[in-house]
């Protein structure tokens, strides 16, 4: 219970707790929006479930990578095309995906240093992903490898965090900007307020 010696203090305490709880819910919703839209999640889950039907080739270049992701299954090929289009749109909108994964945080934080172009082919997509400096090039190459690991290892890989290349230094930004950091701050704030009010 909030302190009983002052009804005004009790009311203020209650309002602060309600506000903090509402803020925590808003942050959780924001995290959900950042991670994936409903359509993005459907495409990602479909491709994960059908990853055995997907072939993926990476060619290293001086400025990044070219990739060819494809499938002999026409339905899977269509989902590949849709997913790559969604990810390009996210890059253009700086609408981060996987906000708890350091590599993806860094990649989106430095989106202005990265070029992402793709072309659809009959059985999938060819992507040219390049960076304008050493850090961006290394991030593009690391991202391509991680996507291949998603295909190889499925959800076990999705649950992992992936490191930012050493050449990037602090380019990825502060860890406390992540979704986990925001949730932790909100949770500790609410616990503090409960401690004050009992």
Order of alpha helices (4+ residues) and beta strands (2+ residues): alpha-alpha-beta-beta-alpha-alpha-beta-beta-alpha-alpha-alpha
